[in-house]
Every structure is written in structure tokens, then in C-alpha cells.
Amino acid sequence: MDDDERLRLITQWSRWRASNAATLAPFTRLTPREASVLAMLMEGKQVRAIAAESYVTEATVRSQVHGILVKLDVNSQIEAVALASRVGWRPGAC
């Protein structure tokens, strides 16, 4: 591989990495618990099941869901799950 090709590939990779970081930036603001709740929502679990599995009240989980919605700037759990799926987010990926 010549120098021009190497430089082109490095530039392309750098642009992709910057774009990917910007896309995932909102997810870095999630607390570990919010990230865990979002992951469970992505698995199709409902608030009641998440609360029971986590040994907390439904109100606590709803508060965590609210934090997710605010930080991801979405209006519903479905939007949060769709956004996470669309950008390829996974817990611990940020």
C-alpha cells in the first residue's frame, strides 16, 4: 500500500470515528442504571418486569426511564429503543 492510499484510509477512518462518536454522544450521558434499563427495554421488557427483576419500585424505574428520555431527547420509550437500535448502541459501548 502506498502512502497516498494509507493516508486516504486513515482519513476515512478518522471521519467515520468522529461521526460515530457524535452519534453515540447522547448515550454517554446515561448513568449505568439508565443504560441497564434501556438495555432491558430493548429486550422488550416492560417497566413492571424491570422493577421486579431489579428489586425496585415501578416509580423508580419510571424515573430512570424519564432520565433516558430527557438525555436522548426523545418523547417515548419506543423512540429511545428505536434510536438505540438505529445507531447500534449497546450497554458499555460508550
PDB file as gemmi writes it, atoms N, CA and C in Angstrom:
CRYST1    1.000    1.000    1.000  90.00  90.00  90.00 P 1                      
ATOM      1  N   MET A   1       0.854  -1.174   0.000  1.00  0.00           N  
ATOM      2  CA  MET A   1       0.000   0.000   0.000  1.00  0.00           C  
ATOM      3  C   MET A   1       0.902   1.241   0.000  1.00  0.00           C  
ATOM      4  N   ASP A   2       0.605   2.140  -0.900  1.00  0.00           N  
ATOM      5  CA  ASP A   2       1.434   3.336  -0.971  1.00  0.00           C  
ATOM      6  C   ASP A   2       0.964   4.376   0.068  1.00  0.00           C  
ATOM      7  N   ASP A   3       1.759   5.422   0.212  1.00  0.00           N  
ATOM      8  CA  ASP A   3       1.475   6.452   1.224  1.00  0.00           C  
ATOM      9  C   ASP A   3       0.146   7.155   0.982  1.00  0.00           C  
ATOM     10  N   ASP A   4      -0.190   7.438  -0.264  1.00  0.00           N  
ATOM     11  CA  ASP A   4      -1.447   8.122  -0.568  1.00  0.00           C  
ATOM     12  C   ASP A   4      -2.649   7.270  -0.173  1.00  0.00           C  
ATOM     13  N   GLU A   5      -2.586   5.987  -0.467  1.00  0.00           N  
ATOM     14  CA  GLU A   5      -3.683   5.079  -0.119  1.00  0.00           C  
ATOM     15  C   GLU A   5      -3.823   4.968   1.403  1.00  0.00           C  
ATOM     16  N   ARG A   6      -2.706   4.838   2.094  1.00  0.00           N  
ATOM     17  CA  ARG A   6      -2.719   4.761   3.560  1.00  0.00           C  
ATOM     18  C   ARG A   6      -3.318   6.036   4.149  1.00  0.00           C  
ATOM     19  N   LEU A   7      -2.923   7.187   3.659  1.00  0.00           N  
ATOM     20  CA  LEU A   7      -3.454   8.460   4.139  1.00  0.00           C  
ATOM     21  C   LEU A   7      -4.950   8.560   3.869  1.00  0.00           C  
ATOM     22  N   ARG A   8      -5.390   8.122   2.697  1.00  0.00           N  
ATOM     23  CA  ARG A   8      -6.812   8.157   2.363  1.00  0.00           C  
ATOM     24  C   ARG A   8      -7.616   7.284   3.326  1.00  0.00           C  
ATOM     25  N   LEU A   9      -7.125   6.090   3.608  1.00  0.00           N  
ATOM     26  CA  LEU A   9      -7.824   5.182   4.520  1.00  0.00           C  
ATOM     27  C   LEU A   9      -7.841   5.707   5.946  1.00  0.00           C  
ATOM     28  N   ILE A  10      -6.750   6.277   6.393  1.00  0.00           N  
ATOM     29  CA  ILE A  10      -6.686   6.853   7.742  1.00  0.00           C  
ATOM     30  C   ILE A  10      -7.652   8.018   7.863  1.00  0.00           C  
ATOM     31  N   THR A  11      -7.709   8.860   6.850  1.00  0.00           N  
ATOM     32  CA  THR A  11      -8.637   9.994   6.843  1.00  0.00           C  
ATOM     33  C   THR A  11     -10.082   9.511   6.870  1.00  0.00           C  
ATOM     34  N   GLN A  12     -10.387   8.529   6.046  1.00  0.00           N  
ATOM     35  CA  GLN A  12     -11.741   7.974   6.004  1.00  0.00           C  
ATOM     36  C   GLN A  12     -12.119   7.368   7.357  1.00  0.00           C  
ATOM     37  N   TRP A  13     -11.222   6.627   7.973  1.00  0.00           N  
ATOM     38  CA  TRP A  13     -11.483   6.017   9.280  1.00  0.00           C  
ATOM     39  C   TRP A  13     -11.676   7.096  10.344  1.00  0.00           C  
ATOM     40  N   SER A  14     -10.865   8.134  10.312  1.00  0.00           N  
ATOM     41  CA  SER A  14     -10.982   9.219  11.285  1.00  0.00           C  
ATOM     42  C   SER A  14     -12.330   9.914  11.183  1.00  0.00           C  
ATOM     43  N   ARG A  15     -12.789  10.143   9.970  1.00  0.00           N  
ATOM     44  CA  ARG A  15     -14.109  10.766   9.768  1.00  0.00           C  
ATOM     45  C   ARG A  15     -15.217   9.865  10.295  1.00  0.00           C  
ATOM     46  N   TRP A  16     -15.118   8.558   9.996  1.00  0.00           N  
ATOM     47  CA  TRP A  16     -16.124   7.616  10.486  1.00  0.00           C  
ATOM     48  C   TRP A  16     -16.145   7.597  12.018  1.00  0.00           C  
ATOM     49  N   ARG A  17     -14.966   7.578  12.625  1.00  0.00           N  
ATOM     50  CA  ARG A  17     -14.876   7.536  14.087  1.00  0.00           C  
ATOM     51  C   ARG A  17     -15.482   8.785  14.709  1.00  0.00           C  
ATOM     52  N   ALA A  18     -15.209   9.955  14.140  1.00  0.00           N  
ATOM     53  CA  ALA A  18     -15.778  11.208  14.658  1.00  0.00           C  
ATOM     54  C   ALA A  18     -17.293  11.216  14.508  1.00  0.00           C  
ATOM     55  N   SER A  19     -17.778  10.751  13.382  1.00  0.00           N  
ATOM     56  CA  SER A  19     -19.214  10.688  13.149  1.00  0.00           C  
ATOM     57  C   SER A  19     -19.878   9.716  14.120  1.00  0.00           C  
ATOM     58  N   ASN A  20     -19.264   8.573  14.318  1.00  0.00           N  
ATOM     59  CA  ASN A  20     -19.797   7.567  15.234  1.00  0.00           C  
ATOM     60  C   ASN A  20     -19.806   8.101  16.665  1.00  0.00           C  
ATOM     61  N   ALA A  21     -18.768   8.793  17.071  1.00  0.00           N  
ATOM     62  CA  ALA A  21     -18.702   9.364  18.420  1.00  0.00           C  
ATOM     63  C   ALA A  21     -19.809  10.392  18.623  1.00  0.00           C  
ATOM     64  N   ALA A  22     -20.060  11.214  17.608  1.00  0.00           N  
ATOM     65  CA  ALA A  22     -21.126  12.214  17.717  1.00  0.00           C  
ATOM     66  C   ALA A  22     -22.490  11.546  17.822  1.00  0.00           C  
ATOM     67  N   THR A  23     -22.675  10.473  17.080  1.00  0.00           N  
ATOM     68  CA  THR A  23     -23.946   9.748  17.105  1.00  0.00           C  
ATOM     69  C   THR A  23     -24.190   9.115  18.470  1.00  0.00           C  
ATOM     70  N   LEU A  24     -23.160   8.584  19.081  1.00  0.00           N  
ATOM     71  CA  LEU A  24     -23.300   7.907  20.364  1.00  0.00           C  
ATOM     72  C   LEU A  24     -23.179   8.838  21.565  1.00  0.00           C  
ATOM     73  N   ALA A  25     -22.829  10.108  21.341  1.00  0.00           N  
ATOM     74  CA  ALA A  25     -22.611  11.045  22.439  1.00  0.00           C  
ATOM     75  C   ALA A  25     -23.770  11.118  23.435  1.00  0.00           C  
ATOM     76  N   PRO A  26     -25.022  11.193  22.996  1.00  0.00           N  
ATOM     77  CA  PRO A  26     -26.109  11.269  23.981  1.00  0.00           C  
ATOM     78  C   PRO A  26     -26.143  10.062  24.922  1.00  0.00           C  
ATOM     79  N   PHE A  27     -25.708   8.916  24.449  1.00  0.00           N  
ATOM     80  CA  PHE A  27     -25.737   7.712  25.274  1.00  0.00           C  
ATOM     81  C   PHE A  27     -24.668   7.738  26.361  1.00  0.00           C  
ATOM     82  N   THR A  28     -23.623   8.533  26.183  1.00  0.00           N  
ATOM     83  CA  THR A  28     -22.574   8.622  27.197  1.00  0.00           C  
ATOM     84  C   THR A  28     -23.070   9.362  28.434  1.00  0.00           C  
ATOM     85  N   ARG A  29     -24.165  10.095  28.305  1.00  0.00           N  
ATOM     86  CA  ARG A  29     -24.723  10.826  29.438  1.00  0.00           C  
ATOM     87  C   ARG A  29     -25.597   9.943  30.335  1.00  0.00           C  
ATOM     88  N   LEU A  30     -25.928   8.749  29.863  1.00  0.00           N  
ATOM     89  CA  LEU A  30     -26.749   7.849  30.672  1.00  0.00           C  
ATOM     90  C   LEU A  30     -25.952   7.337  31.863  1.00  0.00           C  
ATOM     91  N   THR A  31     -26.624   7.251  33.020  1.00  0.00           N  
ATOM     92  CA  THR A  31     -25.993   6.616  34.170  1.00  0.00           C  
ATOM     93  C   THR A  31     -25.926   5.114  33.896  1.00  0.00           C  
ATOM     94  N   PRO A  32     -25.089   4.391  34.631  1.00  0.00           N  
ATOM     95  CA  PRO A  32     -25.056   2.937  34.438  1.00  0.00           C  
ATOM     96  C   PRO A  32     -26.433   2.294  34.618  1.00  0.00           C  
ATOM     97  N   ARG A  33     -27.207   2.775  35.571  1.00  0.00           N  
ATOM     98  CA  ARG A  33     -28.542   2.207  35.797  1.00  0.00           C  
ATOM     99  C   ARG A  33     -29.478   2.529  34.627  1.00  0.00           C  
ATOM    100  N   GLU A  34     -29.412   3.757  34.125  1.00  0.00           N  
ATOM    101  CA  GLU A  34     -30.237   4.123  32.962  1.00  0.00           C  
ATOM    102  C   GLU A  34     -29.861   3.282  31.747  1.00  0.00           C  
ATOM    103  N   ALA A  35     -28.575   3.058  31.569  1.00  0.00           N  
ATOM    104  CA  ALA A  35     -28.123   2.217  30.454  1.00  0.00           C  
ATOM    105  C   ALA A  35     -28.659   0.799  30.605  1.00  0.00           C  
ATOM    106  N   SER A  36     -28.659   0.299  31.829  1.00  0.00           N  
ATOM    107  CA  SER A  36     -29.191  -1.037  32.091  1.00  0.00           C  
ATOM    108  C   SER A  36     -30.687  -1.097  31.801  1.00  0.00           C  
ATOM    109  N   VAL A  37     -31.420  -0.072  32.225  1.00  0.00           N  
ATOM    110  CA  VAL A  37     -32.863  -0.022  31.966  1.00  0.00           C  
ATOM    111  C   VAL A  37     -33.122   0.056  30.467  1.00  0.00           C  
ATOM    112  N   LEU A  38     -32.369   0.877  29.760  1.00  0.00           N  
ATOM    113  CA  LEU A  38     -32.542   0.974  28.306  1.00  0.00           C  
ATOM    114  C   LEU A  38     -32.270  -0.374  27.646  1.00  0.00           C  
ATOM    115  N   ALA A  39     -31.259  -1.066  28.093  1.00  0.00           N  
ATOM    116  CA  ALA A  39     -30.952  -2.383  27.537  1.00  0.00           C  
ATOM    117  C   ALA A  39     -32.127  -3.337  27.756  1.00  0.00           C  
ATOM    118  N   MET A  40     -32.731  -3.280  28.935  1.00  0.00           N  
ATOM    119  CA  MET A  40     -33.876  -4.149  29.206  1.00  0.00           C  
ATOM    120  C   MET A  40     -35.086  -3.750  28.367  1.00  0.00           C  
ATOM    121  N   LEU A  41     -35.267  -2.463  28.151  1.00  0.00           N  
ATOM    122  CA  LEU A  41     -36.342  -2.006  27.268  1.00  0.00           C  
ATOM    123  C   LEU A  41     -36.107  -2.532  25.851  1.00  0.00           C  
ATOM    124  N   MET A  42     -34.859  -2.535  25.429  1.00  0.00           N  
ATOM    125  CA  MET A  42     -34.522  -3.033  24.094  1.00  0.00           C  
ATOM    126  C   MET A  42     -34.801  -4.534  23.975  1.00  0.00           C  
ATOM    127  N   GLU A  43     -34.772  -5.238  25.097  1.00  0.00           N  
ATOM    128  CA  GLU A  43     -35.092  -6.662  25.111  1.00  0.00           C  
ATOM    129  C   GLU A  43     -36.605  -6.893  25.111  1.00  0.00           C  
ATOM    130  N   GLY A  44     -37.366  -5.801  25.204  1.00  0.00           N  
ATOM    131  CA  GLY A  44     -38.821  -5.920  25.193  1.00  0.00           C  
ATOM    132  C   GLY A  44     -39.457  -5.990  26.565  1.00  0.00           C  
ATOM    133  N   LYS A  45     -38.669  -5.798  27.602  1.00  0.00           N  
ATOM    134  CA  LYS A  45     -39.213  -5.855  28.958  1.00  0.00           C  
ATOM    135  C   LYS A  45     -40.005  -4.593  29.267  1.00  0.00           C  
ATOM    136  N   GLN A  46     -41.044  -4.752  30.044  1.00  0.00           N  
ATOM    137  CA  GLN A  46     -41.863  -3.619  30.452  1.00  0.00           C  
ATOM    138  C   GLN A  46     -41.408  -3.132  31.820  1.00  0.00           C  
ATOM    139  N   VAL A  47     -41.838  -1.913  32.160  1.00  0.00           N  
ATOM    140  CA  VAL A  47     -41.426  -1.282  33.413  1.00  0.00           C  
ATOM    141  C   VAL A  47     -41.687  -2.198  34.603  1.00  0.00           C  
ATOM    142  N   ARG A  48     -42.840  -2.806  34.656  1.00  0.00           N  
ATOM    143  CA  ARG A  48     -43.189  -3.681  35.791  1.00  0.00           C  
ATOM    144  C   ARG A  48     -42.175  -4.820  35.923  1.00  0.00           C  
ATOM    145  N   ALA A  49     -41.820  -5.438  34.814  1.00  0.00           N  
ATOM    146  CA  ALA A  49     -40.865  -6.553  34.845  1.00  0.00           C  
ATOM    147  C   ALA A  49     -39.468  -6.068  35.227  1.00  0.00           C  
ATOM    148  N   ILE A  50     -39.080  -4.911  34.727  1.00  0.00           N  
ATOM    149  CA  ILE A  50     -37.763  -4.350  35.065  1.00  0.00           C  
ATOM    150  C   ILE A  50     -37.696  -4.073  36.560  1.00  0.00           C  
ATOM    151  N   ALA A  51     -38.765  -3.505  37.103  1.00  0.00           N  
ATOM    152  CA  ALA A  51     -38.816  -3.204  38.540  1.00  0.00           C  
ATOM    153  C   ALA A  51     -38.703  -4.481  39.366  1.00  0.00           C  
ATOM    154  N   ALA A  52     -39.466  -5.488  38.995  1.00  0.00           N  
ATOM    155  CA  ALA A  52     -39.440  -6.746  39.745  1.00  0.00           C  
ATOM    156  C   ALA A  52     -38.069  -7.401  39.681  1.00  0.00           C  
ATOM    157  N   GLU A  53     -37.483  -7.395  38.497  1.00  0.00           N  
ATOM    158  CA  GLU A  53     -36.165  -8.017  38.312  1.00  0.00           C  
ATOM    159  C   GLU A  53     -35.070  -7.261  39.056  1.00  0.00           C  
ATOM    160  N   SER A  54     -35.263  -5.950  39.196  1.00  0.00           N  
ATOM    161  CA  SER A  54     -34.241  -5.105  39.818  1.00  0.00           C  
ATOM    162  C   SER A  54     -34.486  -4.860  41.304  1.00  0.00           C  
ATOM    163  N   TYR A  55     -35.614  -5.367  41.820  1.00  0.00           N  
ATOM    164  CA  TYR A  55     -35.978  -5.190  43.222  1.00  0.00           C  
ATOM    165  C   TYR A  55     -36.130  -3.720  43.601  1.00  0.00           C  
ATOM    166  N   VAL A  56     -36.738  -2.955  42.698  1.00  0.00           N  
ATOM    167  CA  VAL A  56     -37.060  -1.552  42.963  1.00  0.00           C  
ATOM    168  C   VAL A  56     -38.528  -1.333  42.606  1.00  0.00           C  
ATOM    169  N   THR A  57     -39.046  -0.171  42.946  1.00  0.00           N  
ATOM    170  CA  THR A  57     -40.442   0.115  42.622  1.00  0.00           C  
ATOM    171  C   THR A  57     -40.579   0.513  41.159  1.00  0.00           C  
ATOM    172  N   GLU A  58     -41.800   0.399  40.677  1.00  0.00           N  
ATOM    173  CA  GLU A  58     -42.079   0.854  39.313  1.00  0.00           C  
ATOM    174  C   GLU A  58     -41.806   2.350  39.190  1.00  0.00           C  
ATOM    175  N   ALA A  59     -42.077   3.098  40.253  1.00  0.00           N  
ATOM    176  CA  ALA A  59     -41.825   4.544  40.233  1.00  0.00           C  
ATOM    177  C   ALA A  59     -40.340   4.830  40.019  1.00  0.00           C  
ATOM    178  N   THR A  60     -39.498   4.029  40.624  1.00  0.00           N  
ATOM    179  CA  THR A  60     -38.049   4.209  40.436  1.00  0.00           C  
ATOM    180  C   THR A  60     -37.671   3.966  38.985  1.00  0.00           C  
ATOM    181  N   VAL A  61     -38.186   2.895  38.401  1.00  0.00           N  
ATOM    182  CA  VAL A  61     -37.879   2.593  37.003  1.00  0.00           C  
ATOM    183  C   VAL A  61     -38.434   3.683  36.098  1.00  0.00           C  
ATOM    184  N   ARG A  62     -39.645   4.161  36.386  1.00  0.00           N  
ATOM    185  CA  ARG A  62     -40.218   5.241  35.576  1.00  0.00           C  
ATOM    186  C   ARG A  62     -39.356   6.502  35.658  1.00  0.00           C  
ATOM    187  N   SER A  63     -38.793   6.773  36.822  1.00  0.00           N  
ATOM    188  CA  SER A  63     -37.876   7.908  36.971  1.00  0.00           C  
ATOM    189  C   SER A  63     -36.627   7.701  36.118  1.00  0.00           C  
ATOM    190  N   GLN A  64     -36.128   6.494  36.106  1.00  0.00           N  
ATOM    191  CA  GLN A  64     -34.950   6.189  35.284  1.00  0.00           C  
ATOM    192  C   GLN A  64     -35.287   6.291  33.799  1.00  0.00           C  
ATOM    193  N   VAL A  65     -36.464   5.845  33.415  1.00  0.00           N  
ATOM    194  CA  VAL A  65     -36.908   5.962  32.019  1.00  0.00           C  
ATOM    195  C   VAL A  65     -37.011   7.430  31.641  1.00  0.00           C  
ATOM    196  N   HIS A  66     -37.553   8.239  32.559  1.00  0.00           N  
ATOM    197  CA  HIS A  66     -37.656   9.675  32.281  1.00  0.00           C  
ATOM    198  C   HIS A  66     -36.266  10.268  32.034  1.00  0.00           C  
ATOM    199  N   GLY A  67     -35.285   9.875  32.835  1.00  0.00           N  
ATOM    200  CA  GLY A  67     -33.910  10.341  32.628  1.00  0.00           C  
ATOM    201  C   GLY A  67     -33.378   9.948  31.261  1.00  0.00           C  
ATOM    202  N   ILE A  68     -33.691   8.743  30.824  1.00  0.00           N  
ATOM    203  CA  ILE A  68     -33.279   8.270  29.496  1.00  0.00           C  
ATOM    204  C   ILE A  68     -33.894   9.150  28.414  1.00  0.00           C  
ATOM    205  N   LEU A  69     -35.201   9.393  28.527  1.00  0.00           N  
ATOM    206  CA  LEU A  69     -35.904  10.183  27.511  1.00  0.00           C  
ATOM    207  C   LEU A  69     -35.319  11.590  27.411  1.00  0.00           C  
ATOM    208  N   VAL A  70     -35.057  12.202  28.559  1.00  0.00           N  
ATOM    209  CA  VAL A  70     -34.503  13.563  28.567  1.00  0.00           C  
ATOM    210  C   VAL A  70     -33.109  13.577  27.939  1.00  0.00           C  
ATOM    211  N   LYS A  71     -32.265  12.661  28.367  1.00  0.00           N  
ATOM    212  CA  LYS A  71     -30.881  12.656  27.885  1.00  0.00           C  
ATOM    213  C   LYS A  71     -30.764  12.306  26.407  1.00  0.00           C  
ATOM    214  N   LEU A  72     -31.688  11.490  25.903  1.00  0.00           N  
ATOM    215  CA  LEU A  72     -31.648  11.129  24.485  1.00  0.00           C  
ATOM    216  C   LEU A  72     -32.513  12.057  23.639  1.00  0.00           C  
ATOM    217  N   ASP A  73     -33.214  12.969  24.294  1.00  0.00           N  
ATOM    218  CA  ASP A  73     -34.072  13.948  23.615  1.00  0.00           C  
ATOM    219  C   ASP A  73     -35.116  13.256  22.739  1.00  0.00           C  
ATOM    220  N   VAL A  74     -35.816  12.300  23.353  1.00  0.00           N  
ATOM    221  CA  VAL A  74     -36.914  11.597  22.691  1.00  0.00           C  
ATOM    222  C   VAL A  74     -38.148  11.704  23.572  1.00  0.00           C  
ATOM    223  N   ASN A  75     -39.295  11.332  23.022  1.00  0.00           N  
ATOM    224  CA  ASN A  75     -40.554  11.515  23.739  1.00  0.00           C  
ATOM    225  C   ASN A  75     -41.179  10.233  24.272  1.00  0.00           C  
ATOM    226  N   SER A  76     -40.630   9.081  23.925  1.00  0.00           N  
ATOM    227  CA  SER A  76     -41.239   7.841  24.379  1.00  0.00           C  
ATOM    228  C   SER A  76     -40.190   6.739  24.505  1.00  0.00           C  
ATOM    229  N   GLN A  77     -40.578   5.696  25.228  1.00  0.00           N  
ATOM    230  CA  GLN A  77     -39.698   4.535  25.358  1.00  0.00           C  
ATOM    231  C   GLN A  77     -39.430   3.911  23.994  1.00  0.00           C  
ATOM    232  N   ILE A  78     -40.449   3.879  23.167  1.00  0.00           N  
ATOM    233  CA  ILE A  78     -40.294   3.299  21.830  1.00  0.00           C  
ATOM    234  C   ILE A  78     -39.270   4.087  21.018  1.00  0.00           C  
ATOM    235  N   GLU A  79     -39.330   5.413  21.109  1.00  0.00           N  
ATOM    236  CA  GLU A  79     -38.341   6.241  20.396  1.00  0.00           C  
ATOM    237  C   GLU A  79     -36.941   5.990  20.921  1.00  0.00           C  
ATOM    238  N   ALA A  80     -36.801   5.846  22.233  1.00  0.00           N  
ATOM    239  CA  ALA A  80     -35.482   5.590  22.825  1.00  0.00           C  
ATOM    240  C   ALA A  80     -34.922   4.266  22.325  1.00  0.00           C  
ATOM    241  N   VAL A  81     -35.759   3.242  22.322  1.00  0.00           N  
ATOM    242  CA  VAL A  81     -35.326   1.922  21.846  1.00  0.00           C  
ATOM    243  C   VAL A  81     -34.986   1.978  20.356  1.00  0.00           C  
ATOM    244  N   ALA A  82     -35.815   2.667  19.586  1.00  0.00           N  
ATOM    245  CA  ALA A  82     -35.560   2.774  18.142  1.00  0.00           C  
ATOM    246  C   ALA A  82     -34.245   3.504  17.878  1.00  0.00           C  
ATOM    247  N   LEU A  83     -34.006   4.590  18.600  1.00  0.00           N  
ATOM    248  CA  LEU A  83     -32.763   5.346  18.430  1.00  0.00           C  
ATOM    249  C   LEU A  83     -31.556   4.476  18.779  1.00  0.00           C  
ATOM    250  N   ALA A  84     -31.630   3.814  19.903  1.00  0.00           N  
ATOM    251  CA  ALA A  84     -30.517   2.957  20.329  1.00  0.00           C  
ATOM    252  C   ALA A  84     -30.251   1.861  19.300  1.00  0.00           C  
ATOM    253  N   SER A  85     -31.308   1.270  18.794  1.00  0.00           N  
ATOM    254  CA  SER A  85     -31.152   0.213  17.784  1.00  0.00           C  
ATOM    255  C   SER A  85     -30.578   0.762  16.489  1.00  0.00           C  
ATOM    256  N   ARG A  86     -31.078   1.917  16.073  1.00  0.00           N  
ATOM    257  CA  ARG A  86     -30.647   2.512  14.802  1.00  0.00           C  
ATOM    258  C   ARG A  86     -29.160   2.845  14.802  1.00  0.00           C  
ATOM    259  N   VAL A  87     -28.659   3.344  15.936  1.00  0.00           N  
ATOM    260  CA  VAL A  87     -27.241   3.734  15.977  1.00  0.00           C  
ATOM    261  C   VAL A  87     -26.335   2.605  16.439  1.00  0.00           C  
ATOM    262  N   GLY A  88     -26.931   1.463  16.764  1.00  0.00           N  
ATOM    263  CA  GLY A  88     -26.121   0.318  17.175  1.00  0.00           C  
ATOM    264  C   GLY A  88     -25.595   0.401  18.587  1.00  0.00           C  
ATOM    265  N   TRP A  89     -26.300   1.134  19.453  1.00  0.00           N  
ATOM    266  CA  TRP A  89     -25.860   1.270  20.847  1.00  0.00           C  
ATOM    267  C   TRP A  89     -26.042  -0.037  21.598  1.00  0.00           C  
ATOM    268  N   ARG A  90     -25.101  -0.342  22.444  1.00  0.00           N  
ATOM    269  CA  ARG A  90     -25.186  -1.462  23.375  1.00  0.00           C  
ATOM    270  C   ARG A  90     -24.612  -0.994  24.702  1.00  0.00           C  
ATOM    271  N   PRO A  91     -25.104  -1.531  25.827  1.00  0.00           N  
ATOM    272  CA  PRO A  91     -24.544  -1.132  27.124  1.00  0.00           C  
ATOM    273  C   PRO A  91     -23.042  -1.357  27.160  1.00  0.00           C  
ATOM    274  N   GLY A  92     -22.343  -0.370  27.672  1.00  0.00           N  
ATOM    275  CA  GLY A  92     -20.883  -0.472  27.751  1.00  0.00           C  
ATOM    276  C   GLY A  92     -20.160  -0.108  26.473  1.00  0.00           C  
ATOM    277  N   ALA A  93     -20.926   0.256  25.424  1.00  0.00           N  
ATOM    278  CA  ALA A  93     -20.309   0.583  24.144  1.00  0.00           C  
ATOM    279  C   ALA A  93     -19.753   2.000  24.114  1.00  0.00           C  
ATOM    280  N   CYS A  94     -20.145   2.822  25.056  1.00  0.00           N  
ATOM    281  CA  CYS A  94     -19.715   4.235  25.047  1.00  0.00           C  
ATOM    282  C   CYS A  94     -18.610   4.458  26.042  1.00  0.00           C  
TER     283      CYS A  94                                                      
END                                                                             
